[in-house]
């Protein structure tokens, strides 16, 4: 039925904002962790490539 579709479209705007904020927070945390991981990986690579 079209009635259910209408209900969903009315709920969507209410859910969109908090969900968007949460997604953006997740993305920032993930990208920060990814950058930190890369930095650590590069550091290890440099240490291994240097003659001891």
Helices and strands as residue ranges (DSSP letters): H 2-49
